[in-house]
Amino acid sequence: MARRSASGSLRTLLATSALALAVSGSAAWAQSNLTIAFPANQEPASLDGHIDPYQSTWLFNSFVADPLVILDPDGKYQPALATSWESTPDGKVWTFKLRPGVTFQDGTPFDAAAVKYNLERINDPKTASAQLKSDVGPWKSVEVVDPLTLKITYDTPWVTLLDALRRTPIWSPTAAEKHGLANFSKNLVGAGPFTLDGWVPNDRIVLKKWPGYGGWNPVQKTKGPVGVDQVTIRFIGEGAVLGSVVKSGNAHIGFTIPAQYIDDYKNDKNVQFIAKDQSGTGLQMVMNVRKPPLDNISVRRALHHSVDQAAINKLIYDGYYAPSEGPLNNNHRCHWDGAGKMYERSVDKAKALLEQAGWKAVAGKPIREAQGVAGVPDGTPLRIRYNTLHHKEIGEAMQSQMRRAGIDLAVEVVPGPVQLDRVRKRDFELMYERQRSPDPLILDQVWNSKWDQPGGWAWTGFKDDTLDATLNKLRALPSIDERCEAAKQAQKIIMENALMLPTLSDPVFVAISGKVKGFTMGAEGNWFFLNNVTLDK
């Protein structure tokens, strides 16, 4: 590989030393139980997926709480705690039949009343749900038809409900009420294969096999409890450690290992190596159009012209990452092909657009300065903040490229809570915002101005009636072909207005020890199932 933080025996020594520090003072990495190394920057602020809006939270929740519906490895919706469902032709009324004989891990019966409680909890303003509230939707009513039948009614078509419910954990109402919103995150109780044994922030999550599990997830090949007694998820902040833990035998699975370590695993016969693409938005950066300098479309377009993502991919990742040229990445089934043709790489075009916008080149200075820009004092350097949760190296590469056009890109990595706080205060210019799903509905979540509200994901401040009307179709059209066509129309509007800056799409790289049998990747790279896992001794 072209860019490693260390090499050979030195890199192994560094990784081993860092690992020893990481586990010092905590439970041993027991080889008799499953240990998963996970990136520290993907540790959620809350383990309650009704509150926390991140994919990793819902993944961890799925080990403790089976949802009503799963998205299987082939990308099909399958029954889990629901046995069947149907909707009216207009998509406004959904009826779910629920699995009989299920209890939560605390003995509370699973029934329609429990599901209603969960939906009402998500919708309650006190919960402050950051995404599931918009995903499950503004339902009109939730009705318990009988103990095992639930009816959800909407004022408008809600054809994407299944995609929302497959991420929605169903918690025990008894436990949720007992612990309250403040404490439930460390006391999760669901009806999944594992119980939450403990969460030590910045260190680990420990899960124990639930003996009462009935194998309700259709991915599971056998009925009854799962095959491993314990799962320890270790959060690793050092790339050298995360990239080496499986090789060194200190973890069974390395999830989202850095691309620099691919060569260590892909030809190793003792390790299963998986590279899984993630359909969605890619590692996009959305633009705050409410204030200078990005309130000017010429500046936004100049950013596009100044960046060469293919060169960044080759430089940093040896080309292992995938292209993402628009609001939906290139491997998404609803990607608009015109996105990649709209802004050719041209520093000269970027410079001309900036001049037009009032950001002038100054002799002897590498960074342009404002002259006659509304709301900006003359002489102010063209500085644009780039805030991301991870992949700082992409921003740093763009920093170098944009500087050629006279743009000072200030790259900063922030944790999730800081990201959301800055979004709430509208205190950003370029902000990392990512959604993962094979469904084009994610465009509605990010770009429909009706979600420009507390807890919503429409961060840019852009409002356009045509765009909103097009995005509304994504919840109303039952045909995926029709919805893809609407999604392409929406992407065209977004790109014409230069509302986001595409970067790349990162496949998930997973290294799995040969001792692990039955590990199952989901349809998306950020999801996996542990229901069939066993360990060789």
N, C-alpha and C positions, 0 to 999 in steps of 0.2 A: 504493500500500500504506500501511497505517496506521503501521507502525513500521519505519523505516529507520535504519541507523547513520549514514548520510550521504546526500546527495542530489546529483543533477546532476553538474556538472563537478567539484565538490569530492570527491564519492564516487569518481569515476573516477580523480582524481589520487591519492587515498589508496590505492586499489587498485593503481594502477600503481606507486606508490612502494614499497608493501609487497611487490609481486611482484618488483621489482628487488632488494630485500633478500633475498627468499626464494631467488633463484637465484644470488645473488652468490657467486662462488668455486666454482661447480659447473658441470656441463655445460650448454650452451645449450639452450633449448627449440627443438630443431630442427624446422622446419616440414615437413621431408621424412619425419619419423617421427611416430608417433602419441603425443601427450602427453595424459595424463588427470590432471586435478586431483581430488584425493581428500581428504576431511576428515582432518585430522591426528589427531583423536580416534578414528579407526577404524584407525590403524596398529597392527598386532599387536605383542605383545612378542616373539613367535617366528613365523617364517614356516613352521615345521613344523606342519602341520595335525593330525598325530598327537598333538601336545602341546597346541597352542593351541586354545582352545574357541570362537573368534569367527568369525562368518560371513565377515568380510573376509579372514581367513586362508585359508579354504577357497576363496574366490573367486580370490585371487591364486594359490593352488596349482593351480587348474584351468587356468591359462594354461601351467603347466609340466608338469603331470601329468594326463593324461586319467584319469578314474575308470573303473570297470567299467561303470557305468550313468549316464546323465544324466537330468535332468528337463528335458524340452524346453519351449519357450515356451508350448505348449498345456497344460502340466501333466501330460504323459504320460512314463512311464519308457521310455527308448530305449537300445539297446545301444551301448556305446562300445568299451572294451577287452574286454568280454564280448560275444559274438555272440548268446547266448540263455541262458535260465535256466528252471528249473522247481522247484517245491516240492511236497512231499507234501501231501495234503489237510489234515493237521493242522498244517502250517506248521513242522514241526520239522526237516526235512531240505531243504536247498537245493543244487541242482547247477547249476554255471555252466560253459558252454562258452566258451572264450577265443579271441580273435582270433589267427590264425596270422600268422607273418611279421613280428611286431613286435619291435623292440629298444628299450631305453631309450637316452637321449641319450649315455650313455657306452659303448654297444655291448653291454651286458648283455642277454641274451635275456629277453623278457617271456614268462612261462609260469606254470603253476599253482604251481610252487615259489616263484616271486617273489610271487605274491598271498598264499600261505600265510605267507611271511616277513613281509609287511606286517601281516596280521591278528595274528600272534604278537607283532610289535613293539608294536602298539597295546595288546594285552592284557598285555604285560610290565609289572609294577609299576615297573620302573626308568624306563620311558617317562613315567610319571605323566600318562597321557592324561586330560585334564580333561573330555572329553565323548564322543569317538568310542568309548571303551571301553564306555560304557553304551549308545551307539547301535547299534554292531555287535553288542553283546550278549554275555552269558556263554556263548559256544558251548562245547559239550562236546568237539568235535573238528573239526579241519580236515584233510581228506584229499586228497592228490594222487592222483586216480584214474588220470590219464595226463598227459602234458605240457600238454595243453590242456583238461583237465577237473578241476574242483575241487568237492569236496563239503563243505558245512558242516552240522554236526549240532548241534542244541540239545536240552536236556532239556525245555524248554517251547516252546510255539509262538512263533515270531518272525516275524510276518507283515509287519513294517515294515522288514525288512532292506534292501529296495531304497532306501528313503528314506535310510537310513544310508550305503549304499554310494555313492550319487550325490554325497555330500559327501566321501568318503574318497579322498585322493590315494594313488596307487600309486607308491611310490618304487623306485628301483633298489636292490636289496639290496647290491650291490657298493659303491655310493656311500654308502649309509647306514652300512655297517660301516666304511668307510674313514674317514669324518669323525666318527663317533660322535654321541651325542645332543647334546653341547655345541656342535658346530661344523656339523652338517648344515644347520641353519636358513639359513646363508649359502652353502650349497653344494648346493642342491636339484637333484636329477636325476630326471626322470620320463620320460614318453613323450608329452608334450603338444606343442602347436604352438610354444612358445617355451622358450628356455633362460634360466636366471637369470644375468644378466651382472653384477649387483651390487645390493647393498642397503646404503644409507647411512641408518641409523636417523634419524628426525626430519627426513628430507629426501626420499629417493626410492628407488624400485625400478626397475631397468632390465632389460628383457627383450629378448632377441634372437631373431629368427626361426630356428627349427631346420630346416635344409635336409632333414633326414631324416624329417620328419613326413609321415605317409601320409594325413592327413585322416580319422582314425578317428572323430572326433566327428560324429555324424549330423546335427548342425546345419549343418556345413560343406557348402556346395553343390558344391565342387570337390574332387578328390583332390589329394594332395600338399601342399606347404608353403603357409602362409597368405600373404596379400597385402601385409603391412607388414613392413618390415625390423626395426623397433625399436619398443618400447613403453616409455615412461617414465611411471611413476606418481609424481606429485608430491604430497606430503602438505602440505596448506595449513591452517594453524591460524587464520588471520584470515578471518572471515566475509565481509568486504568484498572480499577477494581472491578467495576461492572463488566468490563470486557474480558476479564480473566478468571472470574469466580468459578465458572463451569470447568474450564481447563485445569484449574488448580484443585478441583474437587471440593470446593467450599460452598457450592450451591448446586442443586440439581438442574435448575433452569435459570438462564440469564435472559430476562425479557427486555427488549429494546436495547440490545447491546450496541455500542457505537460502531458506525460503519468501518472505522479504522481496524476493527478486529475481525472482520468477516473472513479474511484469509486464514485466520487461526482455526476456524471451525468448518468451513464449507467442504474441505477435503479430508476431514478427520473421521475415520470410520467408527470411532467410539462416541461420536456426538451426532445428534440429529440437528441439522441446521435448517431453519425456515426463514424465508423472506416473503413477507405478505404485504401486498399493496393495501392502501387505505383509501377507499372512495370517500370523497368529501370535498372540503374546500382547499385542501393542501395547507401549507404553512403560510397562509396569506397574512398580509398586513393591511388593515382597514384604515382609512383616512378620516380625520376629523375635519369636516368641511365648514364648521361653524366659525372659524377664525383664521386669520393669516398664519402661515402663508398658504395653507391648503384650501382656503375658501376660494382660491383662484384656480379655475380649471386648467389654465396654461401651466401652472406650477405642477399640478398633479400629473398632467401629461408628460411634463419634462422628466419627472421621476421615472416613468415607464421607459422613455427613450434612453435614459442614462444607464440602464442596468442590462447586463448580459447574464441571465441565469444559467444558460448551458455552460458558460465558462466557469461559473461558480461551482456547478456540479462537478465538473472535471477537476478543478483545482482542489476542492476540499474532500470530495467523496469518491474520487476516481470514477465518476459517472454512475455510481450505484443508486443514487436517488432518481426519482422519476420526475418528468416535467409537470409543471402545474401552471398553465398559461392564462387562467381565468378564474372566475368565481367558483366554478367547479373544476376539480383537477382533471387532467387529461384521461385518466382511466375511469372516470365516472361515466356511466351509461348516458347521462344527459349533458355531457360536456359540449359546449358550443365551439366548433372548430375555428370560427372566425376570430376568437380571442387572441390566438397566437400570431395573427397576421396584422393586428391593428396597430401595434407600436414596434416598429423596427428599431434595432439598436442603432442609435445615432447621437453621438455627443453633440454634433453640430445642431441638430434639431432641438435637443434639450436646451442648448445655450440660447437659441433664437426664441424659444418659448419663454424662457426666463427673462430675457431682455424685454420682450413684449409685456410681461407681467410687472415690470418695474424693478426687477432685481438685476442690477447692472454690474458688469465687470469693472473692477477698480485696478488701475495699474499698480503692479507690485504686490497685490493681495490675491491669494488663491481662492478666497471665498467671496461670492457676490454680496453686494449690499443694496439695501432698499433705497430707491429714489422715487418718491411720489407714490408709494404704496399706501393705500387707505388703511389707517389705523396702525401704521408702523412708522416710527421715527426714521427719518433719513439717516443712512449710515449704519443701520442695523444689519449685522451679518445674516445670511440665509442659513439659519441653523434649524434643522428638523430632528426632533426626538424620535427614536426608534425603540419602542419598548416591547420586549418579548419575554416569554417564560423560559425559553431554551433556544438552542441553535443560535447562540450568539455569533458563531463564526460566519453564518450567512449574512448577518447585518454588517459585520466587519468587512466582509468582501464587498458588499454593496457600498459601504462607506468609502472604500478606495475608488470604486468605479464612479460614484457620484461626485467625488471631489474633482474629477476631470471637467465636470460641467460647472463647478463653482458652488457645489452644495456641501455644507458641513452636516453630515449625518451623525448624530450623537446616539450611540448604541448603548442600551442599558438593559440588563436582565432583572426582572422583578418577579417576586412570587405571586401566586394567584390572587391572594387577598389584596395585595397592592394594586394589581392589574384592575380588579373590579372596583376598587376605591377610586382610582384615577378615572376610570370610565364613568363612574357615578358623578364625579366632579367635572367631567368633560375636560380633564386636564391631560391631554395627550395630542400628538400629531399623527404618528403612525403607531398602531397598536396591533399586536398579534391577536388574531381571533380565529379560532378553528372549530369546525364542526365535522363530524365523521358520520356518514350514512350513505348507503346506496340509493336512498330516496332523495329526490330533488327538493323536498320540503325544507331542507336546511337553508335554502336560499330565502325562503319566507322568514325564517327566524332571524337572519342576519340583516336583510335588506328591506323588509316591510316596515314602513315608518310607524305603524300602529304598535310595534314592539319597542319604540323609543320611549321607554318608561322604566322606572326602577325595577331591576331584576330582568329586564328585557335584553335582547342581544342586538338590537338595531343601534349601533354605537355611533355611526358617522354623522348623524344629524341631517342627512339628505332626505328630502321628501319630494316625491314625484307621483302624481295621480296615476299616470300610465303604468309606471313600475309597480305601484301598489296593487292596481287592478289585475295586472298580469300575475303577480305573486299570489293573489287571492285564489287564483285558479288551481294552484298546487294543492289546496285543501278540498277542492270541489270536483275536480275531474277524476273519475274512477279509472280511466285508461292510462296506463303508464306512458304509452306513446304520446297521448295528448298532453300529459303533464310534462314530459320531456320537451315537447315543442314549446310549451309555455315557459319552461325553464331556460331554453335557449334564447327566447325573446327577452327574458329578464336579464340574462347575462350580457346580451348585446347593449342594453340600456346602461347597465352598470359599467361596462368597459368604455362606452362612448363618453361617459361622465368621469371616467378615471377615478372611481371611488375606492379602489383597492389596488394594492401592489402585489402581484403574484410573486412567489419565490419558487419553492420546489415542493415536491411531495415525498415524504420520507416513508419508505416501506418499513415495517416493523421487522427487525432482525432478532430471531430467537434461537438461542443455543440450548440444547436439551441433552443432558447426560444420557448415555446408553442404558443406565440403570432405570430410567423412567420409561414406563410403557403406558400407552393409552392417552397421551396428551393430545387434546383436540383443539385445533385452532377454529375460531369462528369464521363467519363470512367476511368479517372486517379484521384488519390487522391488529386492532386494539383490543380484541376480545378473544377469550379462550375458555375452555371448559375443563374442569378437573374431575368430572364425574366418573371417568373410566380409568383414572390413573392408578397404577400400582408401581411398587418399587422392588427391583431385584436387590437382594442383600449381597 
